[in-house]
């Protein structure tokens, strides 16, 4: 009986706080993406139209983010029947956008306006109970330049 | 020491290639941080402790790579790549590698 109560409490806590945290995080991401819109990022090594640029500097951003209990359970249930795991999709989206933002932020602090050759790396770093991985790290890195764009 | 993940530094000529240099570090997580991580798995959100831990670890891997490059007389490391792998539950290896070169002054 106690176990059922605990499970339901955790589910509720996860649902309420997880939703709140995610909403808040997405709002902050959207706001900061607006703020750093002037910093251009390219996955290409040498994008066309870039002239007179400075020596490059390596910039990076990383974030470790965990799913809430509700979504972990939801994903585990979905895993039984297959299909899209939307819980993890939004987790990874948040993590990637955050890592890229942090990389942009560090380029901005160095007075750079362009980042080329951006690479993204994703890894799961913890395994929870029953091997449920619900914690991912995303690492973004690239070479920041101060360039004239035409 | 110049570090870049592109294979050339604009406006600088490469005098000589000195080969691959690498740096790695294996980190285990702190018990206290693991506890916090357990809590975060209920509420969701960023694990600030882990983010910092991995940032520090990567800086160390890069520092070791740079040290190796300096030891063979390089003044830049180009085409740098990072990789992460979990060795066992609770420990992760962070690895940085790149090509050490000597740039003309």
gemmi code that builds the backbone of each chain (N, CA, C; Angstrom):
import gemmi

chains = {
    "A": [
        ("UNK", (0.839, -1.214, 0.000), (0.000, 0.000, 0.000), (0.862, 1.246, 0.000)),
        ("UNK", (1.852, 1.235, 0.914), (2.768, 2.387, 1.021), (3.475, 2.653, -0.311)),
        ("UNK", (3.856, 1.549, -0.945), (4.577, 1.680, -2.214), (3.728, 2.344, -3.293)),
        ("UNK", (2.451, 1.996, -3.299), (1.545, 2.584, -4.300), (1.404, 4.087, -4.056)),
        ("UNK", (1.267, 4.450, -2.763), (1.142, 5.873, -2.419), (2.392, 6.627, -2.850)),
        ("UNK", (3.554, 6.035, -2.571), (4.829, 6.661, -2.935), (4.921, 6.856, -4.445)),
        ("UNK", (4.548, 5.810, -5.170), (4.612, 5.842, -6.628), (3.730, 6.956, -7.195)),
        ("UNK", (2.504, 7.021, -6.681), (1.559, 8.029, -7.176), (2.038, 9.436, -6.816)),
        ("UNK", (2.591, 9.577, -5.586), (3.111, 10.882, -5.170), (4.239, 11.321, -6.084)),
        ("UNK", (5.159, 10.398, -6.353), (6.293, 10.718, -7.228), (5.818, 11.108, -8.626)),
        ("UNK", (4.834, 10.353, -9.116), (4.272, 10.656, -10.436), (3.707, 12.068, -10.468)),
        ("UNK", (2.927, 12.395, -9.432), (2.300, 13.716, -9.360), (3.343, 14.816, -9.257)),
        ("UNK", (4.316, 14.595, -8.361), (5.398, 15.581, -8.188), (6.120, 15.808, -9.516)),
        ("UNK", (6.438, 14.696, -10.168), (7.141, 14.769, -11.443), (6.322, 15.512, -12.475)),
        ("UNK", (5.029, 15.199, -12.524), (4.146, 15.824, -13.516), (4.073, 17.335, -13.299)),
        ("UNK", (3.784, 17.733, -12.059), (3.587, 19.156, -11.752), (4.891, 19.948, -11.916)),
        ("UNK", (5.951, 19.494, -11.197), (7.201, 20.266, -11.216), (7.936, 20.128, -12.542)),
        ("UNK", (7.855, 18.937, -13.136), (8.504, 18.712, -14.418), (7.943, 19.624, -15.492)),
        ("UNK", (6.610, 19.733, -15.548), (5.964, 20.613, -16.524), (6.353, 22.059, -16.304)),
        ("UNK", (6.356, 22.447, -15.031), (6.701, 23.833, -14.692), (8.124, 24.143, -15.125)),
        ("UNK", (9.043, 23.213, -14.772), (10.466, 23.423, -15.085), (10.670, 23.496, -16.590)),
        ("UNK", (9.970, 22.601, -17.318), (10.159, 22.569, -18.764), (9.657, 23.850, -19.415)),
        ("UNK", (8.500, 24.317, -18.967), (7.910, 25.531, -19.526), (8.834, 26.725, -19.286)),
        ("UNK", (9.333, 26.805, -18.055), (10.215, 27.903, -17.673), (11.496, 27.870, -18.510)),
        ("UNK", (12.011, 26.651, -18.668), (13.248, 26.500, -19.422), (13.061, 26.908, -20.885)),
        ("UNK", (11.945, 26.448, -21.493), (11.687, 26.795, -22.891), (11.523, 28.301, -23.062)),
        ("UNK", (10.847, 28.945, -22.099), (10.687, 30.400, -22.177), (12.033, 31.096, -22.143)),
        ("UNK", (12.888, 30.618, -21.255), (14.208, 31.243, -21.137), (15.047, 30.989, -22.385)),
        ("UNK", (14.899, 29.782, -22.977), (15.629, 29.460, -24.209), (15.201, 30.397, -25.338)),
        ("UNK", (13.883, 30.574, -25.477), (13.364, 31.405, -26.568), (13.839, 32.851, -26.407)),
        ("UNK", (13.821, 33.321, -25.165), (14.257, 34.684, -24.884), (15.733, 34.881, -25.222)),
        ("UNK", (16.576, 33.931, -24.800), (18.007, 34.064, -25.042), (18.374, 33.832, -26.500)),
        ("UNK", (17.579, 32.991, -27.193), (17.839, 32.797, -28.620), (17.628, 34.110, -29.372)),
        ("UNK", (16.626, 34.860, -28.950), (16.354, 36.187, -29.507), (17.557, 37.105, -29.267)),
        ("UNK", (18.075, 37.033, -28.057), (19.173, 37.900, -27.628), (20.466, 37.638, -28.414)),
        ("UNK", (20.728, 36.362, -28.719), (21.977, 36.015, -29.399), (21.779, 35.742, -30.881)),
        ("UNK", (20.668, 36.267, -31.421), (20.364, 36.028, -32.835), (21.472, 36.546, -33.757)),
        ("UNK", (22.169, 37.595, -33.314), (23.203, 38.204, -34.156), (24.453, 37.326, -34.294)),
        ("UNK", (24.581, 36.317, -33.447), (25.730, 35.415, -33.575), (25.355, 34.265, -34.494)),
        ("UNK", (26.033, 34.219, -35.637), (25.677, 33.206, -36.629), (26.463, 31.934, -36.393)),
        ("UNK", (25.783, 30.803, -36.483), (26.474, 29.532, -36.314), (26.342, 28.705, -37.591)),
        ("UNK", (27.425, 28.057, -37.949), (27.445, 27.237, -39.156), (28.003, 25.867, -38.820)),
        ("UNK", (27.431, 24.847, -39.430), (28.042, 23.527, -39.253), (29.091, 23.298, -40.332)),
        ("UNK", (29.101, 24.192, -41.317), (30.114, 24.123, -42.370), (31.453, 24.598, -41.838)),
        ("UNK", (32.517, 24.095, -42.428), (33.830, 24.540, -41.965), (34.148, 25.942, -42.456)),
        ("UNK", (33.893, 26.168, -43.758), (34.185, 27.497, -44.298), (32.989, 28.011, -45.082)),
        ("UNK", (32.014, 28.594, -44.398), (30.837, 29.088, -45.102), (31.204, 30.236, -46.038)),
        ("UNK", (30.471, 30.330, -47.151), (30.730, 31.403, -48.113), (30.292, 32.732, -47.498)),
        ("UNK", (30.883, 33.789, -48.014), (30.441, 35.122, -47.606), (31.095, 35.624, -46.348)),
        ("UNK", (32.031, 34.888, -45.818), (32.743, 35.356, -44.634), (34.107, 35.880, -45.067)),
        ("UNK", (34.361, 37.124, -44.765), (35.652, 37.708, -45.150), (36.295, 38.385, -43.954)),
        ("UNK", (37.576, 38.624, -44.065), (38.329, 39.386, -43.060), (38.111, 38.901, -41.636)),
        ("UNK", (38.309, 37.651, -41.422), (38.025, 37.221, -40.055), (39.281, 37.098, -39.203)),
        ("UNK", (39.048, 37.133, -37.923), (40.122, 37.063, -36.944), (40.599, 35.624, -36.795)),
        ("UNK", (41.627, 35.436, -36.008), (42.045, 34.083, -35.642), (40.925, 33.434, -34.825)),
        ("UNK", (40.752, 32.147, -35.006), (39.657, 31.490, -34.319), (39.985, 31.131, -32.878)),
        ("UNK", (38.942, 30.913, -32.115), (39.111, 30.418, -30.750), (38.058, 29.353, -30.509)),
        ("UNK", (38.449, 28.305, -29.836), (37.499, 27.231, -29.554), (36.486, 27.700, -28.512)),
        ("UNK", (35.207, 27.554, -28.822), (34.170, 27.875, -27.833), (33.301, 26.645, -27.619)),
        ("UNK", (32.733, 26.551, -26.445), (31.970, 25.345, -26.136), (30.843, 25.643, -25.166)),
        ("UNK", (29.885, 24.751, -25.137), (28.794, 24.882, -24.189), (28.309, 23.495, -23.862)),
        ("UNK", (28.027, 23.236, -22.598), (27.471, 21.911, -22.287), (26.365, 22.006, -21.257)),
        ("UNK", (25.532, 21.002, -21.228), (24.453, 20.954, -20.248), (24.086, 19.492, -19.975)),
        ("UNK", (23.828, 19.218, -18.711), (23.335, 17.889, -18.327), (21.908, 18.080, -17.836)),
        ("UNK", (21.010, 17.323, -18.381), (19.612, 17.548, -18.040), (18.913, 16.203, -17.764)),
        ("UNK", (18.029, 16.219, -16.783), (17.333, 14.987, -16.401), (15.850, 15.090, -16.710)),
        ("UNK", (15.262, 13.972, -17.052), (13.819, 13.908, -17.233), (13.150, 13.790, -15.877)),
        ("UNK", (11.903, 14.240, -15.773), (11.201, 14.045, -14.501), (10.616, 12.633, -14.426)),
        ("UNK", (10.184, 12.272, -13.241), (9.729, 10.902, -12.971), (8.542, 10.506, -13.850)),
        ("UNK", (7.620, 11.440, -14.000), (6.412, 11.181, -14.788), (6.776, 10.791, -16.220)),
        ("UNK", (7.667, 11.598, -16.800), (8.054, 11.341, -18.191), (8.869, 10.058, -18.333)),
        ("UNK", (9.673, 9.761, -17.319), (10.463, 8.525, -17.355), (9.533, 7.312, -17.395)),
        ("UNK", (8.509, 7.355, -16.535), (7.540, 6.250, -16.485), (6.761, 6.167, -17.798)),
        ("UNK", (6.360, 7.348, -18.278), (5.615, 7.426, -19.533), (6.427, 6.801, -20.672)),
        ("UNK", (7.721, 7.139, -20.695), (8.597, 6.622, -21.749), (8.766, 5.114, -21.609)),
        ("UNK", (8.873, 4.652, -20.348), (9.030, 3.217, -20.121), (7.791, 2.462, -20.614)),
        ("UNK", (6.608, 3.046, -20.367), (5.364, 2.419, -20.828), (5.291, 2.427, -22.352)),
        ("UNK", (5.658, 3.553, -22.931), (5.651, 3.682, -24.388), (6.625, 2.696, -25.025)),
        ("UNK", (7.701, 2.431, -24.285), (8.697, 1.485, -24.775), (8.129, 0.085, -24.983)),
        ("UNK", (7.063, -0.220, -24.273), (6.448, -1.538, -24.405), (5.726, -1.686, -25.736)),
        ("UNK", (5.100, -0.579, -26.176), (4.312, -0.674, -27.404), (5.039, -0.100, -28.609)),
        ("UNK", (6.130, 0.619, -28.372), (6.879, 1.217, -29.483), (6.294, 2.549, -29.891)),
        ("UNK", (6.972, 3.207, -30.800), (6.497, 4.501, -31.289), (7.371, 5.643, -30.806)),
        ("UNK", (6.899, 6.842, -31.054), (7.693, 8.021, -30.691), (7.707, 8.215, -29.185)),
        ("UNK", (8.900, 8.473, -28.648), (8.997, 8.791, -27.229), (9.082, 10.307, -27.098)),
        ("UNK", (7.931, 10.937, -27.059), (7.908, 12.410, -27.043), (8.580, 12.976, -25.799)),
        ("UNK", (8.539, 12.213, -24.706), (9.165, 12.672, -23.466), (10.661, 12.916, -23.675)),
        ("UNK", (11.300, 11.996, -24.391), (12.735, 12.143, -24.626), (13.034, 13.148, -25.722)),
        ("UNK", (12.108, 13.252, -26.671), (12.316, 14.228, -27.749), (12.445, 15.632, -27.190)),
        ("UNK", (11.530, 15.985, -26.288), (11.587, 17.353, -25.756), (12.795, 17.537, -24.848)),
        ("UNK", (13.192, 16.477, -24.153), (14.383, 16.546, -23.290), (15.624, 16.856, -24.122)),
        ("UNK", (15.768, 16.138, -25.226), (16.948, 16.339, -26.070), (16.920, 17.684, -26.776)),
        ("UNK", (15.714, 18.105, -27.149), (15.595, 19.416, -27.802), (16.048, 20.523, -26.850)),
        ("UNK", (15.561, 20.444, -25.621), (15.950, 21.426, -24.590), (17.453, 21.442, -24.408)),
        ("UNK", (18.019, 20.248, -24.293), (19.451, 20.130, -24.025), (20.268, 20.705, -25.178)),
        ("UNK", (19.886, 20.370, -26.417), (20.652, 20.850, -27.568), (20.585, 22.354, -27.685)),
        ("UNK", (19.355, 22.896, -27.558), (19.212, 24.346, -27.701), (19.972, 25.069, -26.602)),
        ("UNK", (19.962, 24.501, -25.403), (20.679, 25.112, -24.270), (22.196, 25.066, -24.497)),
        ("UNK", (22.700, 23.932, -24.957), (24.151, 23.798, -25.177), (24.610, 24.783, -26.248)),
        ("UNK", (23.825, 24.913, -27.324), (24.183, 25.846, -28.398), (24.155, 27.280, -27.881)),
        ("UNK", (23.155, 27.577, -27.049), (23.061, 28.926, -26.473), (24.273, 29.245, -25.615)),
        ("UNK", (24.706, 28.281, -24.825), (25.864, 28.513, -23.950), (27.128, 28.716, -24.766)),
        ("UNK", (27.219, 27.978, -25.885), (28.363, 28.156, -26.770), (28.335, 29.563, -27.367)),
        ("UNK", (27.135, 30.001, -27.793), (26.989, 31.346, -28.357), (27.336, 32.410, -27.324)),
        ("UNK", (26.899, 32.160, -26.108), (27.156, 33.092, -25.018), (28.662, 33.269, -24.811)),
        ("UNK", (29.387, 32.140, -24.861), (30.824, 32.237, -24.618), (31.525, 32.911, -25.795)),
        ("UNK", (30.990, 32.733, -27.026), (31.533, 33.448, -28.182), (31.288, 34.947, -28.020)),
        ("UNK", (30.098, 35.272, -27.565), (29.732, 36.669, -27.347), (30.638, 37.323, -26.313)),
        ("UNK", (30.940, 36.585, -25.255), (31.838, 37.110, -24.215), (33.249, 37.358, -24.731)),
        ("UNK", (33.621, 36.598, -25.769), (34.944, 36.792, -26.355), (34.921, 37.846, -27.455)),
        ("UNK", (33.759, 38.444, -27.685), (33.627, 39.483, -28.700), (33.581, 38.943, -30.118)),
        ("UNK", (33.160, 37.694, -30.290), (33.097, 37.077, -31.616), (31.653, 37.096, -32.120)),
        ("UNK", (31.487, 37.133, -33.446), (30.120, 37.186, -33.980), (29.735, 36.003, -34.874)),
        ("UNK", (30.654, 35.066, -35.064), (30.375, 33.923, -35.936), (30.979, 32.662, -35.327)),
        ("UNK", (30.292, 31.548, -35.454), (30.879, 30.274, -35.028), (30.804, 29.309, -36.204)),
        ("UNK", (31.955, 28.775, -36.592), (31.957, 27.820, -37.705), (32.305, 26.421, -37.208)),
        ("UNK", (32.012, 25.446, -38.061), (32.340, 24.047, -37.778), (31.750, 23.560, -36.447)),
        ("UNK", (30.478, 23.857, -36.241), (29.842, 23.470, -34.979), (29.581, 21.967, -34.943)),
        ("UNK", (30.009, 21.345, -33.875), (29.765, 19.906, -33.680), (28.936, 19.736, -32.416)),
        ("UNK", (28.057, 18.756, -32.460), (27.238, 18.452, -31.284), (27.484, 17.012, -30.875)),
        ("UNK", (27.600, 16.830, -29.587), (27.809, 15.474, -29.104), (26.822, 15.190, -27.981)),
        ("UNK", (26.189, 14.039, -28.041), (25.196, 13.681, -27.033), (25.641, 12.416, -26.329)),
        ("UNK", (25.557, 12.380, -25.015), (25.850, 11.131, -24.327), (24.991, 10.999, -23.084)),
        ("UNK", (24.597, 9.788, -22.780), (23.851, 9.574, -21.540), (24.882, 9.257, -20.474)),
        ("UNK", (24.822, 9.965, -19.370), (25.896, 9.798, -18.396), (25.504, 9.030, -17.141)),
        ("UNK", (24.235, 8.882, -16.861), (23.881, 8.069, -15.691), (22.895, 6.989, -16.089)),
        ("UNK", (22.961, 5.946, -15.359), (21.935, 4.920, -15.506), (21.209, 4.833, -14.182)),
        ("UNK", (19.922, 5.041, -14.203), (19.147, 5.022, -12.975), (18.831, 3.602, -12.575)),
        ("UNK", (17.885, 3.455, -11.679), (17.483, 2.107, -11.284), (16.874, 1.389, -12.483)),
        ("UNK", (17.028, 0.116, -12.536), (16.541, -0.726, -13.632), (17.078, -0.279, -14.983)),
        ("UNK", (18.273, 0.339, -14.944), (18.907, 0.804, -16.178), (18.096, 1.815, -16.974)),
        ("UNK", (17.223, 2.556, -16.303), (16.481, 3.580, -17.022), (17.364, 4.814, -17.151)),
        ("UNK", (17.790, 5.070, -18.341), (18.620, 6.244, -18.557), (17.711, 7.442, -18.737)),
        ("UNK", (17.818, 8.401, -17.849), (16.933, 9.550, -18.006), (17.706, 10.834, -17.825)),
        ("UNK", (18.973, 10.796, -18.158), (19.829, 11.935, -17.916), (20.814, 12.022, -19.082)),
        ("UNK", (20.811, 13.119, -19.810), (21.681, 13.235, -20.976), (22.589, 14.450, -20.888)),
        ("UNK", (23.751, 14.326, -21.501), (24.590, 15.496, -21.648), (24.676, 15.850, -23.117)),
        ("UNK", (24.554, 17.124, -23.422), (24.814, 17.588, -24.774), (25.965, 18.570, -24.711)),
        ("UNK", (26.917, 18.391, -25.615), (28.103, 19.235, -25.665), (28.183, 19.824, -27.064)),
        ("UNK", (28.272, 21.132, -27.141), (28.379, 21.804, -28.435), (29.701, 22.534, -28.478)),
        ("UNK", (30.425, 22.394, -29.587), (31.669, 23.143, -29.710), (31.910, 23.578, -31.140)),
        ("UNK", (32.687, 24.636, -31.285), (32.966, 25.165, -32.603), (34.062, 26.202, -32.517)),
        ("UNK", (34.430, 26.738, -33.671), (35.473, 27.759, -33.709), (34.823, 29.121, -33.889)),
        ("UNK", (35.043, 30.001, -32.942), (34.443, 31.334, -32.999), (35.376, 32.285, -33.731)),
        ("UNK", (34.772, 33.143, -34.551), (35.532, 34.129, -35.320), (34.867, 35.479, -35.176)),
        ("UNK", (35.651, 36.505, -35.394), (35.050, 37.810, -35.547), (35.185, 38.152, -37.021)),
        ("UNK", (34.063, 38.115, -37.746), (34.133, 38.183, -39.200), (33.219, 39.262, -39.765)),
        ("UNK", (33.604, 39.743, -40.952), (32.694, 40.613, -41.704), (31.836, 39.710, -42.572)),
        ("UNK", (30.559, 39.977, -42.593), (29.665, 39.140, -43.394), (29.087, 39.955, -44.533)),
        ("UNK", (29.072, 39.343, -45.741), (28.380, 40.051, -46.812), (27.288, 39.177, -47.392)),
    ],
    "B": [
        ("UNK", (49.219, 28.857, -27.067), (48.754, 27.664, -27.790), (47.385, 27.935, -28.400)),
        ("UNK", (47.313, 27.823, -29.714), (46.042, 28.022, -30.399), (45.307, 26.686, -30.491)),
        ("UNK", (44.037, 26.708, -30.154), (43.253, 25.479, -30.282), (42.056, 25.770, -31.167)),
        ("UNK", (41.846, 24.923, -32.153), (40.735, 25.153, -33.068), (40.188, 23.825, -33.551)),
        ("UNK", (38.899, 23.792, -33.864), (38.376, 22.540, -34.416), (38.245, 22.601, -35.937)),
        ("UNK", (38.877, 23.605, -36.532), (39.016, 23.661, -37.984), (40.466, 23.283, -38.284)),
        ("UNK", (40.727, 22.803, -39.507), (42.069, 22.269, -39.748), (43.099, 23.305, -40.192)),
        ("UNK", (42.704, 24.564, -40.322), (43.685, 25.611, -40.634), (43.438, 26.820, -39.741)),
        ("UNK", (44.477, 27.594, -39.531), (44.309, 28.883, -38.880), (44.475, 29.918, -39.989)),
        ("UNK", (43.448, 30.706, -40.258), (43.514, 31.634, -41.373), (44.694, 32.596, -41.261)),
        ("UNK", (45.367, 32.792, -42.362), (46.468, 33.742, -42.380), (47.767, 33.211, -41.790)),
        ("UNK", (47.758, 31.960, -41.345), (48.994, 31.389, -40.783), (49.342, 30.126, -41.566)),
        ("UNK", (50.605, 29.998, -41.892), (51.038, 28.799, -42.600), (51.539, 27.752, -41.623)),
        ("UNK", (51.248, 26.510, -41.964), (51.725, 25.419, -41.124), (53.144, 25.063, -41.542)),
        ("UNK", (54.060, 25.163, -40.571), (55.455, 24.858, -40.853), (55.669, 23.347, -40.870)),
        ("UNK", (55.165, 22.692, -39.831), (55.296, 21.234, -39.806), (54.179, 20.590, -38.997)),
        ("UNK", (53.814, 19.391, -39.418), (52.832, 18.593, -38.682), (53.567, 17.755, -37.650)),
        ("UNK", (53.026, 17.672, -36.471), (53.716, 16.912, -35.429), (52.906, 15.703, -34.954)),
        ("UNK", (51.805, 15.452, -35.626), (51.048, 14.243, -35.313), (49.933, 14.449, -34.300)),
        ("UNK", (49.298, 13.349, -33.985), (48.130, 13.378, -33.103), (48.538, 13.562, -31.646)),
        ("UNK", (47.837, 14.445, -30.964), (48.022, 14.555, -29.512), (46.667, 14.320, -28.856)),
        ("UNK", (46.708, 13.848, -27.641), (45.448, 13.493, -26.987), (45.518, 13.731, -25.480)),
        ("UNK", (44.383, 13.896, -24.891), (44.307, 14.034, -23.445), (43.030, 13.374, -22.984)),
        ("UNK", (43.089, 12.692, -21.870), (41.845, 12.084, -21.384), (41.743, 12.192, -19.874)),
        ("UNK", (40.568, 11.986, -19.367), (40.349, 11.944, -17.932), (39.118, 11.087, -17.659)),
        ("UNK", (39.210, 10.292, -16.623), (38.062, 9.469, -16.220), (37.548, 10.018, -14.903)),
        ("UNK", (36.283, 10.307, -14.841), (35.710, 10.887, -13.636), (34.592, 10.020, -13.076)),
        ("UNK", (34.619, 9.879, -11.767), (33.487, 9.251, -11.102), (32.683, 10.373, -10.473)),
        ("UNK", (31.427, 10.110, -10.252), (30.594, 11.160, -9.695), (30.595, 11.108, -8.175)),
        ("UNK", (30.423, 12.264, -7.612), (30.428, 12.429, -6.170), (29.131, 11.870, -5.581)),
        ("UNK", (29.225, 11.276, -4.401), (28.040, 10.662, -3.792), (26.936, 11.691, -3.564)),
        ("UNK", (27.320, 12.834, -3.040), (26.348, 13.900, -2.785), (25.654, 14.339, -4.056)),
        ("UNK", (26.471, 14.421, -5.112), (25.904, 14.817, -6.387), (24.988, 13.742, -6.941)),
        ("UNK", (25.343, 12.486, -6.688), (24.479, 11.396, -7.138), (23.113, 11.454, -6.469)),
        ("UNK", (23.143, 11.849, -5.194), (21.898, 11.986, -4.447), (21.037, 13.079, -5.067)),
        ("UNK", (21.670, 14.207, -5.355), (20.959, 15.317, -5.984), (20.402, 14.902, -7.339)),
        ("UNK", (21.208, 14.105, -8.059), (20.780, 13.637, -9.376), (19.539, 12.764, -9.242)),
        ("UNK", (19.498, 11.959, -8.178), (18.336, 11.118, -7.917), (17.087, 11.957, -7.731)),
        ("UNK", (17.259, 13.062, -7.001), (16.126, 13.966, -6.791), (15.686, 14.605, -8.098)),
        ("UNK", (16.696, 14.993, -8.899), (16.367, 15.645, -10.175), (15.642, 14.699, -11.111)),
        ("UNK", (15.877, 13.392, -10.920), (15.171, 12.437, -11.759), (13.688, 12.369, -11.428)),
        ("UNK", (13.310, 12.956, -10.280), (11.891, 13.049, -9.944), (11.310, 14.336, -10.517)),
        ("UNK", (12.030, 15.449, -10.264), (11.471, 16.748, -10.647), (11.858, 17.193, -12.062)),
        ("UNK", (12.916, 16.619, -12.595), (13.387, 17.039, -13.908), (14.204, 18.315, -13.818)),
        ("UNK", (14.899, 18.642, -14.882), (15.654, 19.887, -14.919), (17.145, 19.673, -15.019)),
        ("UNK", (17.866, 20.781, -15.034), (19.302, 20.692, -15.242), (20.032, 20.213, -13.996)),
        ("UNK", (21.035, 19.358, -14.191), (21.882, 18.900, -13.098), (23.137, 19.750, -13.097)),
        ("UNK", (23.066, 20.864, -12.376), (24.153, 21.850, -12.412), (25.476, 21.219, -11.967)),
        ("UNK", (25.408, 20.374, -10.938), (26.610, 19.719, -10.438), (27.321, 18.910, -11.511)),
        ("UNK", (26.548, 18.159, -12.281), (27.125, 17.338, -13.349), (27.664, 18.197, -14.481)),
        ("UNK", (26.916, 19.254, -14.795), (27.375, 20.145, -15.867), (28.749, 20.688, -15.517)),
        ("UNK", (28.899, 21.155, -14.272), (30.178, 21.701, -13.821), (31.270, 20.631, -13.827)),
        ("UNK", (30.904, 19.463, -13.328), (31.861, 18.356, -13.264), (32.417, 18.026, -14.644)),
        ("UNK", (31.517, 17.961, -15.626), (31.944, 17.607, -16.972), (32.727, 18.733, -17.630)),
        ("UNK", (32.360, 19.970, -17.307), (33.123, 21.108, -17.836), (34.557, 21.051, -17.323)),
        ("UNK", (34.691, 20.859, -16.016), (36.019, 20.755, -15.397), (36.815, 19.611, -16.018)),
        ("UNK", (36.149, 18.470, -16.152), (36.825, 17.291, -16.687), (37.309, 17.540, -18.104)),
        ("UNK", (36.473, 18.206, -18.911), (36.876, 18.488, -20.291), (38.045, 19.450, -20.336)),
        ("UNK", (38.008, 20.445, -19.438), (39.121, 21.395, -19.375), (40.420, 20.657, -19.068)),
        ("UNK", (40.307, 19.664, -18.182), (41.498, 18.898, -17.828), (42.002, 18.065, -19.008)),
        ("UNK", (41.072, 17.447, -19.719), (41.460, 16.661, -20.899), (42.155, 17.551, -21.922)),
        ("UNK", (41.614, 18.753, -22.127), (42.213, 19.696, -23.071), (43.593, 20.125, -22.572)),
        ("UNK", (43.702, 20.378, -21.266), (44.984, 20.792, -20.691), (46.047, 19.721, -20.911)),
        ("UNK", (45.657, 18.474, -20.761), (46.617, 17.376, -20.977), (47.034, 17.274, -22.432)),
        ("UNK", (46.060, 17.504, -23.300), (46.358, 17.476, -24.735), (47.348, 18.592, -25.075)),
        ("UNK", (47.102, 19.773, -24.520), (47.955, 20.941, -24.770), (49.365, 20.695, -24.235)),
        ("UNK", (49.415, 20.075, -23.072), (50.700, 19.745, -22.446), (51.521, 18.837, -23.371)),
        ("UNK", (50.821, 17.827, -23.904), (51.477, 16.889, -24.817), (51.977, 17.602, -26.064)),
        ("UNK", (51.148, 18.520, -26.566), (51.508, 19.268, -27.769), (52.715, 20.153, -27.494)),
        ("UNK", (52.716, 20.804, -26.343), (53.822, 21.697, -25.984), (55.120, 20.904, -25.851)),
        ("UNK", (55.005, 19.698, -25.328), (56.185, 18.860, -25.114), (56.884, 18.490, -26.420)),
        ("UNK", (56.121, 18.432, -27.510), (56.766, 18.095, -28.779), (56.996, 19.342, -29.637)),
        ("UNK", (56.874, 20.486, -29.021), (57.254, 21.730, -29.690), (56.203, 22.333, -30.604)),
        ("UNK", (54.929, 21.998, -30.366), (53.867, 22.561, -31.199), (53.429, 23.916, -30.636)),
        ("UNK", (52.888, 24.767, -31.497), (52.288, 25.983, -30.970), (50.805, 26.112, -31.310)),
        ("UNK", (50.239, 25.042, -31.859), (48.797, 25.019, -32.098), (48.293, 23.588, -32.185)),
        ("UNK", (47.053, 23.385, -31.787), (46.414, 22.082, -31.992), (45.191, 22.326, -32.856)),
        ("UNK", (45.173, 21.692, -34.010), (44.076, 21.913, -34.945), (43.186, 20.684, -35.046)),
        ("UNK", (41.994, 20.920, -35.623), (41.034, 19.837, -35.852), (40.721, 19.048, -34.572)),
        ("UNK", (40.481, 19.768, -33.503), (40.227, 19.131, -32.212), (38.837, 18.488, -32.180)),
        ("UNK", (38.763, 17.293, -31.639), (37.482, 16.597, -31.457), (37.355, 16.142, -30.008)),
        ("UNK", (36.113, 16.040, -29.562), (35.848, 15.566, -28.205), (35.027, 14.298, -28.263)),
        ("UNK", (35.226, 13.445, -27.299), (34.338, 12.287, -27.215), (34.148, 11.871, -25.766)),
        ("UNK", (32.999, 11.334, -25.486), (32.654, 10.926, -24.124), (32.205, 9.480, -24.150)),
        ("UNK", (32.643, 8.698, -23.181), (32.094, 7.345, -23.103), (31.973, 6.938, -21.646)),
        ("UNK", (30.932, 6.196, -21.345), (30.793, 5.728, -19.969), (31.480, 4.374, -19.849)),
        ("UNK", (32.377, 4.294, -18.889), (33.187, 3.093, -18.704), (32.383, 2.050, -17.925)),
        ("UNK", (31.953, 2.453, -16.740), (31.044, 1.620, -15.953), (29.936, 2.543, -15.482)),
        ("UNK", (28.926, 1.997, -14.826), (27.902, 2.858, -14.242), (28.596, 3.742, -13.219)),
        ("UNK", (28.479, 5.029, -13.363), (29.058, 5.933, -12.371), (30.387, 6.532, -12.744)),
        ("UNK", (30.966, 6.146, -13.878), (32.205, 6.776, -14.295), (32.166, 7.065, -15.787)),
        ("UNK", (32.718, 8.206, -16.160), (32.733, 8.589, -17.568), (34.136, 8.977, -17.980)),
        ("UNK", (34.489, 8.655, -19.214), (35.762, 9.107, -19.729), (35.524, 10.234, -20.710)),
        ("UNK", (36.319, 11.289, -20.562), (36.260, 12.391, -21.505), (37.584, 12.428, -22.229)),
        ("UNK", (37.500, 12.570, -23.530), (38.669, 12.427, -24.358), (38.721, 13.580, -25.356)),
        ("UNK", (39.884, 14.200, -25.483), (40.065, 15.259, -26.474), (41.275, 14.912, -27.318)),
        ("UNK", (41.166, 15.082, -28.627), (42.318, 14.797, -29.480), (42.377, 15.762, -30.645)),
        ("UNK", (43.541, 15.936, -31.185), (43.708, 16.851, -32.302), (45.085, 16.698, -32.910)),
        ("UNK", (45.338, 17.484, -33.953), (46.618, 17.418, -34.641), (47.514, 18.549, -34.151)),
        ("UNK", (48.673, 18.195, -33.637), (49.623, 19.205, -33.185), (50.400, 19.710, -34.393)),
        ("UNK", (50.517, 21.007, -34.507), (51.271, 21.586, -35.624), (52.148, 22.728, -35.127)),
        ("UNK", (53.158, 23.024, -35.920), (53.951, 24.213, -35.659), (53.593, 25.234, -36.726)),
        ("UNK", (53.110, 26.376, -36.295), (52.738, 27.431, -37.238), (53.920, 28.366, -37.428)),
        ("UNK", (54.039, 28.895, -38.648), (55.064, 29.917, -38.886), (54.682, 31.174, -38.126)),
        ("UNK", (55.676, 31.834, -37.581), (55.389, 33.065, -36.816), (54.955, 34.194, -37.748)),
    ],
}
model = gemmi.Model(1)
for chain_id, residues in chains.items():
    chain = gemmi.Chain(chain_id)
    for i, (resn, *xyz) in enumerate(residues, 1):
        res = gemmi.Residue()
        res.name, res.seqid = resn, gemmi.SeqId(i, " ")
        for name, pos in zip(("N", "CA", "C"), xyz):
            atom = gemmi.Atom()
            atom.name, atom.element = name, gemmi.Element(name[0])
            atom.pos, atom.b_iso = gemmi.Position(*pos), 0.0
            res.add_atom(atom)
        chain.add_residue(res)
    model.add_chain(chain)
structure = gemmi.Structure()
structure.add_model(model)
structure.setup_entities()
